[in-house]
Amino acid sequence: MLKAFIFIIFCTLQLQAQSLSQNEAIQKALAYHPDIKRFILQVTSAQEGIKQSRSDYLPQVRFNAEYDPTRTYVLPQNGQFHTIDSDGWQAGVVLNQKIWDFGKTSSAIDSSKAETKIAALSLVDAKALMAYNVKTQYNLMVVQRKAVEVRQKDLEAKEALYKQSEAMVKQGMKTRADSTRFLSSYYVAQDNLSISEAAYEKARVALSLYIGEEVDVDVTLQEEILSPQEQEAVAYKEIENANPQLQSAKAGVEKSELLYESVHASHYGSIDAVASYNYQDTLNSYDATLVGITLTIPLYAGGRISAQAQQAKLAEDVAQAAYDSKALALKQEVQALEVDLARYEKTIAAKKAQLEASQETMTLLNARYKEGLATYIEVLDATALYLNAELGLLEAYYSRGTILNRIDYLQGKIL
């Protein structure tokens, strides 16, 4: 009794270990894939950029020191100058505090925040794209496994027809052309089976690379994902508002505007508070202190600031054009997906009807062939029609699923 209980537990664990849901595959890919790690690091880097921009608002403290082993000092005495060579040193601390720079720093900070937003949206898009790729390979595995099963049944059916024709040839009921043609179709079915098996293996290997671990050949998959429940149509406006790439492009426009404002504010300079303490030990020793306010206005910089402002303005226009282009491309893709989705809904309905009709036709012609009322050509045509209907239905399910997954990706959805 105990051994039986242990055996049941062992079998249960084995089944659990060999099963892989689509959501599990997505989570593993998000945790493993280096592309996701790269985008996470980019978000962290952008956050550090905000700290860097904010540092201009904080006090800037500098320490400086100087030691001269030999130095010539000039001293006036009785209307004449005398020189003395001696050593000397000095050390001091300078503190600068920005008071106002006409919005240059604040615009730079807001620009860094926009850059962080862009990095975060890029991460969302990368995760959604990873999920879409995993779903595609996972669905392809399900479809190809089904295709292998269909091809295997077709191979078995062709083999049975060949053996049946061989027996009927020996009995004089059929010609050698019948058995030869069935044998040829058997080899074709064998080749098609190997093609489906290779396609399944490619999808399995691709999924293994995405999730960072080996996917078992006989892994249990979610076959029901090929026929998902009916989904309500998503309005383009919802996709537009949720699309990470489009939102990232919009944030890029905001960033460019803020950079232009920051560069443009450089024309007005800045007001800073300055405080310093310096100790000097040369021929005489003394302290020097300073507390004051400085105003710095760039009167002429060789056209550098104007050129930077013009570049920033052009970058703003480029960012706006990039946003408009992405919005147009997104709208075009969504409309095409909606058309394809409606088409595949009709295709699936037609393939189902074709599958039922071809199955009845194949069963009828097989029976008529045994009675000598149908030719081998009619039997093979009926078999091919049934096979094409079954494989066509699988392909339609896969194509519809790919479209639905693409719509999820465009909205930044992961699961």
C-alpha positions as CSV (number, residue, x, y, z in Angstrom):
1,M,0.0,0.0,0.0
2,L,2.8,2.4,0.9
3,K,4.7,1.6,-2.3
4,A,1.6,2.3,-4.4
5,F,1.1,5.6,-2.6
6,I,4.8,6.6,-3.2
7,F,4.4,5.5,-6.9
8,I,1.3,7.7,-7.3
9,I,3.1,10.7,-5.7
10,F,6.1,10.1,-8.0
11,C,4.0,10.0,-11.1
12,T,2.2,13.2,-10.0
13,L,5.5,15.0,-9.6
14,Q,6.7,13.7,-12.9
15,L,3.5,15.0,-14.6
16,Q,3.9,18.4,-12.9
17,A,7.5,18.6,-14.0
18,Q,6.7,17.9,-17.6
19,S,3.9,20.4,-17.9
20,L,4.4,24.0,-19.0
21,S,1.7,26.6,-19.2
22,Q,2.0,29.6,-21.5
23,N,2.0,32.0,-18.5
24,E,4.8,30.0,-16.8
25,A,6.9,30.2,-20.0
26,I,6.3,34.0,-20.2
27,Q,7.4,34.5,-16.5
28,K,10.5,32.4,-17.0
29,A,11.5,34.4,-20.1
30,L,11.0,37.7,-18.4
31,A,13.2,36.5,-15.5
32,Y,15.9,35.0,-17.7
33,H,16.3,36.8,-21.0
34,P,19.2,39.3,-21.2
35,D,17.1,41.8,-23.3
36,I,14.9,42.4,-20.3
37,K,17.9,42.8,-18.0
38,R,19.3,45.3,-20.4
39,F,16.2,47.4,-20.3
40,I,16.0,47.2,-16.5
41,L,19.6,48.6,-16.3
42,Q,18.6,51.4,-18.7
43,V,15.8,52.4,-16.3
44,T,18.3,52.4,-13.4
45,S,20.7,54.5,-15.5
46,A,18.0,57.0,-16.3
47,Q,17.1,57.3,-12.7
48,E,20.7,58.2,-11.9
49,G,20.4,60.8,-14.6
50,I,17.7,62.6,-12.5
51,K,20.1,62.7,-9.5
52,Q,22.8,64.1,-11.7
53,S,20.6,66.9,-12.9
54,R,19.4,67.7,-9.4
55,S,22.9,68.0,-8.2
56,D,23.2,71.5,-9.7
57,Y,20.7,72.7,-7.1
58,L,22.9,71.4,-4.3
59,P,25.9,73.2,-2.8
60,Q,29.1,72.6,-4.7
61,V,32.2,72.4,-2.4
62,R,35.7,72.3,-3.7
63,F,39.0,72.0,-1.9
64,N,42.2,73.4,-3.5
65,A,45.8,73.3,-2.3
66,E,49.1,74.4,-3.7
67,Y,52.7,74.0,-2.6
68,D,55.6,75.8,-4.3
69,P,59.1,74.5,-3.3
70,T,60.6,77.7,-4.8
71,R,59.0,80.9,-5.7
72,T,60.2,84.5,-6.4
73,Y,58.5,87.2,-4.3
74,V,58.8,90.8,-5.4
75,L,58.8,93.4,-2.5
76,P,58.9,97.2,-2.9
77,Q,61.4,99.0,-0.7
78,N,62.3,102.7,-0.8
79,G,61.0,103.1,-4.3
80,Q,62.8,100.0,-5.5
81,F,61.8,96.4,-6.0
82,H,63.7,93.6,-4.3
83,T,63.1,89.8,-5.0
84,I,63.3,87.0,-2.5
85,D,63.2,83.3,-3.4
86,S,61.4,81.1,-0.9
87,D,58.9,78.3,-0.7
88,G,55.2,78.7,0.1
89,W,51.9,77.0,0.2
90,Q,48.2,77.7,0.4
91,A,45.0,75.7,1.0
92,G,41.4,76.7,0.8
93,V,37.7,75.7,0.4
94,V,35.2,77.2,-2.0
95,L,31.4,76.8,-1.8
96,N,29.0,77.6,-4.6
97,Q,25.3,77.6,-4.3
98,K,23.1,78.2,-7.3
99,I,20.3,80.7,-6.6
100,W,18.7,81.2,-9.9
101,D,19.5,80.2,-13.5
102,F,16.3,81.2,-15.2
103,G,14.9,77.7,-15.4
104,K,17.9,76.0,-17.0
105,T,18.4,73.4,-14.2
106,S,14.7,72.8,-13.6
107,S,14.2,72.1,-17.3
108,A,17.1,69.8,-17.3
109,I,15.7,67.9,-14.3
110,D,12.3,67.6,-16.0
111,S,14.1,66.4,-19.1
112,S,15.8,63.7,-17.1
113,K,12.4,62.6,-15.7
114,A,11.1,62.4,-19.3
115,E,14.1,60.2,-20.1
116,T,13.3,57.9,-17.2
117,K,9.7,57.7,-18.4
118,I,11.0,56.7,-21.9
119,A,13.2,54.0,-20.3
120,A,10.3,52.7,-18.3
121,L,8.1,52.6,-21.3
122,S,10.8,50.9,-23.3
123,L,11.0,48.2,-20.6
124,V,7.2,47.7,-20.7
125,D,7.4,47.4,-24.5
126,A,10.3,44.9,-24.2
127,K,8.4,42.8,-21.8
128,A,5.3,42.8,-24.0
129,L,7.4,41.9,-27.0
130,M,9.1,39.1,-25.1
131,A,5.6,37.8,-24.1
132,Y,4.4,38.1,-27.7
133,N,7.4,36.1,-28.9
134,V,7.0,33.4,-26.2
135,K,3.3,33.1,-27.0
136,T,4.1,32.8,-30.7
137,Q,6.6,29.9,-30.1
138,Y,4.4,28.3,-27.6
139,N,1.3,28.4,-29.9
140,L,3.5,27.1,-32.7
141,M,4.6,24.2,-30.6
142,V,0.9,23.4,-29.9
143,V,0.0,23.7,-33.6
144,Q,3.0,21.6,-34.8
145,R,2.3,18.9,-32.2
146,K,-1.3,18.7,-33.5
147,A,0.0,18.7,-37.1
148,V,2.3,15.8,-36.2
149,E,-0.7,13.9,-34.8
150,V,-2.7,14.6,-38.0
151,R,0.3,13.6,-40.2
152,Q,0.7,10.5,-38.2
153,K,-2.9,9.5,-38.6
154,D,-2.6,10.3,-42.3
155,L,0.5,8.1,-42.6
156,E,-1.3,5.3,-40.8
157,A,-4.3,5.7,-43.1
158,K,-2.1,5.6,-46.3
159,E,-0.4,2.6,-45.0
160,A,-3.7,0.8,-44.3
161,L,-4.9,1.7,-47.8
162,Y,-1.7,0.4,-49.3
163,K,-1.9,-2.9,-47.5
164,Q,-5.6,-3.2,-48.4
165,S,-4.8,-2.5,-52.1
166,E,-2.0,-5.1,-52.0
167,A,-4.4,-7.7,-50.7
168,M,-7.0,-6.8,-53.4
169,V,-4.4,-7.0,-56.1
170,K,-3.5,-10.5,-55.0
171,Q,-7.2,-11.4,-55.2
172,G,-7.4,-9.9,-58.7
173,M,-9.8,-7.2,-57.6
174,K,-7.5,-4.2,-58.2
175,T,-4.6,-3.4,-60.5
176,R,-1.0,-2.9,-59.6
177,A,-1.4,0.8,-60.3
178,D,-3.7,1.0,-57.2
179,S,-1.1,-0.4,-54.8
180,T,1.8,1.6,-56.4
181,R,-0.1,4.9,-56.1
182,F,-1.0,4.2,-52.5
183,L,2.6,3.3,-51.8
184,S,3.7,6.6,-53.3
185,S,1.2,8.5,-51.2
186,Y,2.5,6.7,-48.1
187,Y,6.0,7.9,-48.8
188,V,4.8,11.5,-49.3
189,A,2.9,11.3,-46.0
190,Q,6.0,10.0,-44.3
191,D,8.0,13.0,-45.7
192,N,5.3,15.4,-44.6
193,L,5.4,13.9,-41.1
194,S,9.1,14.5,-40.8
195,I,8.6,18.1,-41.9
196,S,6.1,18.6,-39.2
197,E,8.3,17.0,-36.6
198,A,11.2,19.2,-37.6
199,A,9.0,22.3,-37.3
200,Y,7.9,21.2,-33.8
201,E,11.5,20.7,-32.8
202,K,12.5,24.2,-34.1
203,A,9.7,25.8,-32.0
204,R,10.7,23.8,-29.0
205,V,14.3,24.8,-29.3
206,A,13.3,28.5,-29.8
207,L,11.1,28.4,-26.7
208,S,13.9,26.8,-24.7
209,L,16.2,29.6,-25.6
210,Y,13.7,32.2,-24.6
211,I,13.0,30.8,-21.1
212,G,16.6,29.7,-20.5
213,E,15.9,26.0,-19.8
214,E,15.3,22.9,-21.8
215,V,11.7,22.2,-22.8
216,D,10.9,18.5,-22.7
217,V,9.9,17.0,-26.1
218,D,6.8,15.4,-24.5
219,V,6.0,18.4,-22.3
220,T,2.3,18.9,-21.6
221,L,1.0,22.1,-23.3
222,Q,-2.2,24.1,-23.1
223,E,-4.0,23.0,-26.2
224,E,-7.1,25.1,-25.4
225,I,-5.2,28.3,-26.3
226,L,-5.7,27.6,-30.0
227,S,-9.4,28.3,-29.5
228,P,-9.7,31.2,-27.1
229,Q,-13.0,32.6,-25.9
230,E,-14.6,35.4,-27.9
231,Q,-13.0,38.7,-27.2
232,E,-14.6,42.1,-27.5
233,A,-13.1,44.4,-30.2
234,V,-10.6,46.9,-28.8
235,A,-11.1,50.5,-30.0
236,Y,-8.1,52.1,-31.6
237,K,-8.2,54.9,-29.1
238,E,-7.6,52.4,-26.3
239,I,-4.7,50.9,-28.1
240,E,-3.3,54.3,-28.9
241,N,-3.5,55.4,-25.2
242,A,-1.9,52.1,-24.0
243,N,0.8,51.6,-26.7
244,P,4.2,51.8,-25.0
245,Q,6.1,52.8,-28.2
246,L,3.7,55.6,-29.0
247,Q,3.7,56.9,-25.4
248,S,7.5,56.7,-25.4
249,A,7.6,58.8,-28.6
250,K,5.3,61.3,-26.9
251,A,7.6,61.4,-23.9
252,G,10.5,62.0,-26.4
253,V,8.7,65.1,-27.7
254,E,8.4,66.4,-24.1
255,K,12.0,65.6,-23.4
256,S,13.1,67.6,-26.5
257,E,10.9,70.6,-25.5
258,L,12.5,70.6,-22.1
259,L,16.0,70.3,-23.4
260,Y,15.3,73.3,-25.7
261,E,14.1,75.3,-22.8
262,S,17.2,74.4,-20.8
263,V,19.6,75.3,-23.6
264,H,17.7,78.5,-24.3
265,A,17.9,79.6,-20.6
266,S,21.7,79.4,-20.9
267,H,21.5,82.8,-22.7
268,Y,20.6,84.5,-19.4
269,G,23.4,83.1,-17.2
270,S,23.0,82.4,-13.5
271,I,23.1,83.9,-10.1
272,D,25.2,82.1,-7.5
273,A,26.2,82.5,-3.9
274,V,29.9,82.1,-3.2
275,A,31.8,81.6,0.0
276,S,35.4,80.7,0.4
277,Y,38.1,80.3,3.0
278,N,41.8,80.3,2.1
279,Y,44.9,80.0,4.3
280,Q,48.2,81.2,2.8
281,D,51.7,80.6,4.2
282,T,54.3,82.4,2.1
283,L,56.6,85.1,3.4
284,N,53.7,86.0,5.6
285,S,50.9,83.8,6.9
286,Y,47.3,85.0,6.8
287,D,43.6,83.9,6.2
288,A,41.4,85.1,3.4
289,T,37.6,84.8,3.5
290,L,35.0,85.7,0.9
291,V,31.2,85.7,1.0
292,G,29.2,87.2,-1.8
293,I,26.8,86.8,-4.8
294,T,28.0,86.5,-8.4
295,L,26.1,87.1,-11.6
296,T,27.4,85.4,-14.7
297,I,25.9,86.3,-18.1
298,P,27.5,84.9,-21.3
299,L,27.8,87.9,-23.6
300,Y,29.6,86.1,-26.4
301,A,30.4,82.4,-26.8
302,G,31.3,82.2,-30.4
303,G,27.8,81.2,-31.4
304,R,28.0,78.0,-29.4
305,I,24.9,78.6,-27.2
306,S,22.8,79.7,-30.2
307,A,23.9,76.6,-32.2
308,Q,23.0,74.4,-29.2
309,A,19.6,76.0,-29.0
310,Q,19.0,75.5,-32.7
311,Q,20.0,71.9,-32.5
312,A,17.6,71.4,-29.5
313,K,14.8,73.0,-31.5
314,L,15.5,70.7,-34.5
315,A,15.6,67.7,-32.2
316,E,12.1,68.8,-30.9
317,D,10.8,68.9,-34.5
318,V,12.3,65.5,-35.3
319,A,10.8,64.0,-32.1
320,Q,7.4,65.3,-33.1
321,A,7.7,63.9,-36.6
322,A,8.8,60.5,-35.1
323,Y,5.7,60.5,-32.9
324,D,3.4,61.3,-35.9
325,S,5.0,58.6,-37.9
326,K,4.6,56.0,-35.1
327,A,0.9,57.0,-34.6
328,L,0.3,56.6,-38.4
329,A,2.0,53.2,-38.5
330,L,0.1,52.0,-35.4
331,K,-3.2,53.0,-36.9
332,Q,-2.4,51.2,-40.1
333,E,-1.3,48.0,-38.3
334,V,-4.4,48.0,-36.0
335,Q,-6.7,48.4,-39.0
336,A,-4.9,45.6,-40.9
337,L,-5.1,43.3,-37.8
338,E,-8.9,44.0,-37.5
339,V,-9.4,43.0,-41.1
340,D,-7.3,39.8,-40.8
341,L,-9.1,38.9,-37.5
342,A,-12.5,39.2,-39.2
343,R,-11.2,37.1,-42.1
344,Y,-9.9,34.3,-40.0
345,E,-13.1,34.1,-38.0
346,K,-14.8,33.3,-41.3
347,T,-12.0,31.0,-42.4
348,I,-12.3,29.0,-39.2
349,A,-16.1,28.6,-39.7
350,A,-15.5,27.5,-43.3
351,K,-12.7,25.1,-42.4
352,K,-14.9,23.5,-39.7
353,A,-17.7,22.9,-42.2
354,Q,-15.2,21.7,-44.8
355,L,-13.7,19.3,-42.3
356,E,-17.1,17.7,-41.5
357,A,-18.0,17.4,-45.1
358,S,-14.6,16.0,-46.2
359,Q,-14.7,13.4,-43.3
360,E,-18.1,12.1,-44.5
361,T,-16.8,12.1,-48.1
362,M,-13.7,10.2,-47.2
363,T,-15.6,7.6,-45.1
364,L,-18.1,7.1,-48.0
365,L,-15.4,6.7,-50.7
366,N,-13.3,4.3,-48.6
367,A,-16.4,2.1,-48.3
368,R,-17.2,2.4,-52.1
369,Y,-13.6,1.6,-52.9
370,K,-13.8,-1.7,-51.0
371,E,-16.8,-2.5,-53.1
372,G,-15.2,-1.5,-56.3
373,L,-17.4,1.5,-56.9
374,A,-14.7,4.1,-56.5
375,T,-11.2,4.5,-57.9
376,Y,-8.0,5.0,-55.9
377,I,-7.8,8.5,-57.3
378,E,-11.1,9.4,-55.7
379,V,-10.0,7.9,-52.4
380,L,-6.7,9.8,-52.4
381,D,-8.5,13.1,-53.4
382,A,-10.9,12.7,-50.6
383,T,-8.1,11.9,-48.1
384,A,-6.1,14.9,-49.3
385,L,-9.2,17.1,-49.0
386,Y,-9.8,16.0,-45.4
387,L,-6.1,16.4,-44.5
388,N,-6.0,19.9,-46.0
389,A,-9.1,20.9,-44.1
390,E,-7.7,19.6,-40.8
391,L,-4.4,21.3,-41.2
392,G,-6.0,24.4,-42.6
393,L,-8.2,24.7,-39.4
394,L,-5.1,24.4,-37.3
395,E,-3.3,27.1,-39.3
396,A,-6.4,29.4,-39.0
397,Y,-6.5,28.9,-35.3
398,Y,-2.8,29.7,-35.0
399,S,-3.1,32.8,-37.2
400,R,-6.0,34.1,-35.3
401,G,-4.2,33.5,-32.0
402,T,-1.1,35.4,-33.4
403,I,-3.3,38.4,-34.3
404,L,-4.9,38.4,-30.8
405,N,-1.4,38.2,-29.2
406,R,-0.2,41.0,-31.4
407,I,-3.1,43.2,-30.3
408,D,-2.2,42.4,-26.7
409,Y,1.4,43.4,-27.5
410,L,0.4,46.7,-29.0
411,Q,-1.4,47.5,-25.7
412,G,1.7,46.6,-23.7
413,K,0.0,43.5,-22.2
414,I,2.1,40.6,-20.9
415,L,-0.3,38.0,-19.7
